[in-house]
Amino acid sequence: MEIVKDKRIGNAILRQMAKENNFDIENVYLSEWGYVCTIDFNKNDADFCSTIYKGNKYKVTYFDGCFNPFITLIN
């Protein structure tokens, strides 16, 4: 798994996930370190969502020791 580090690509992936999984894109954002952060935990968010963006599969994944997930490329 490879973490998405380009914020432009990460934001585009989040927008597509929001459309496909019916969550509010205004409720999630990418931090400066690449974490997927949620504003209101009472609403749906991007946790454990996946999508195919430009032929590659991406998933929101938690790693040990991190409180927030990353967007990762799944091979």
C-alpha positions in Angstrom: 0.0 0.0 0.0 1.2 3.4 -0.9 0.0 6.6 0.9 -1.3 9.4 -1.4 0.9 12.4 -0.7 -0.3 14.8 -3.4 -3.1 16.9 -1.8 -4.7 17.7 -5.2 -5.1 14.0 -6.0 -6.2 13.2 -2.5 -8.9 15.9 -2.6 -10.1 14.7 -5.9 -10.3 11.1 -4.5 -12.3 12.4 -1.5 -14.7 14.3 -3.7 -15.4 11.1 -5.7 -15.8 9.0 -2.5 -18.3 11.6 -1.2 -20.4 11.2 -4.4 -20.3 7.4 -4.4 -20.8 6.9 -0.6 -23.3 9.7 0.1 -21.3 11.7 2.7 -20.9 15.4 2.9 -17.5 16.5 1.4 -17.6 19.6 3.7 -17.4 17.2 6.7 -13.9 15.8 5.7 -10.6 17.4 4.6 -6.9 16.4 4.2 -4.6 17.8 6.8 -1.2 19.2 6.0 0.3 15.7 6.8 -2.1 13.8 4.6 -4.5 12.6 7.2 -8.2 12.3 6.4 -9.8 14.4 9.1 -13.5 14.5 10.0 -15.2 17.6 11.4 -18.5 16.2 12.8 -18.3 12.6 13.9 -22.1 12.4 14.1 -22.4 12.5 10.2 -21.2 10.0 7.7 -17.5 10.3 6.8 -14.9 8.6 4.6 -13.7 6.0 7.0 -13.1 2.6 5.3 -14.5 3.9 2.0 -12.9 3.0 -1.3 -13.1 4.1 -4.9 -11.5 3.7 -8.3 -9.9 6.9 -9.6 -8.3 7.0 -13.0 -8.0 3.3 -13.1 -6.4 2.8 -9.7 -8.2 1.6 -6.5 -7.9 3.8 -3.4 -9.1 3.2 0.1 -9.2 5.1 3.3 -7.0 3.1 5.7 -5.9 3.4 9.4 -2.4 2.5 10.4 -1.2 1.4 13.8 -0.4 4.4 16.1 -2.5 6.9 14.0 -5.7 8.4 15.2 -6.7 9.5 11.6 -6.6 7.4 8.4 -4.7 8.0 5.2 -5.8 7.5 1.6 -3.8 4.6 0.2 -3.3 3.1 -3.3 -4.3 -0.6 -3.3 -2.5 -2.7 -5.8 
